[in-house]
Each structure stands twice: as C-alpha cells, then as structure tokens.
C-alpha cells in the first residue's frame, strides 16, 4: 500500500474513491459525471483519468470509466484507512464531517497495515461514523 499510496495524488485519490463508491455494483461511470462530482472541468477529469489509466488503476472506453482489479484494491485500502482515521478522530471528539474531511487529506498516504494497528487501539469498530463498513478485516 505505501508504494501505491505515495504514487497517487490527492485528486487521483478523490477520483478513485468516487469511482469505487459510484460503481460498486459494477456499472461504469461517465467522464462528465466524474468531472461534475469532483467540481472540475472535463479536461481536468480526463487528465486525472489518463494518469490513473497509466498507473493501471482505471480503464476507460467510449467515455465510460471503471476501476481495474488493481484500482479496486487501491480504493479498498484507501477506504479502510479513511474509515479507520475518521473513527479515531470522532472518538477523539472531532465532529463527524470535519473528521471525514481530515481523514480524506491523509488516507492515501498511510499504509493499510498501520491503519490496522490503529483499528486495534480503538477497539476494532465494524463501521465508520457514517455507518459504512470498515472492510477488509
């Protein structure tokens, strides 16, 4: 995870997580939906997708984008770290939305194995403060 985490930018992280959450049922997403959700222009979203494609994390065809197996794994790891630190922050008194925002700033930088150590210290919650499962355990 640490090599993958250090190899992506915050914007690439945001894109990966959005695609994972949107396409969880296996349907691809349109490039313009990614741009709209990320609040960027289509050329910017296109460039992010191209970088993720070069890294083997997404594939795009005819304006439709989906995660590759490696992309799904990278997104899963990011979400485990995100939900772990979101839980830690909330348990420490940080308001839920601020905890989510701050976890998003660091979740792609922290190796999953370190997040698992944190999970143990906070009594292994099964879900994050938003009720989403902390998967992969």
Secondary structure, 3 states (H helix, E strand, C coil): CHHHHHHCCHHHHHHHHHHHHHCCCCCCEEHHHHHHHHCCCHHHHHHHHHHHHHCCCEEEECCEEEECHHHHHHHHHHHHHHHHHHHHHHHCCCCHHHHHHHHHHHCCCCCHHHHHHHHHHCCCCCECCCCCECCCC
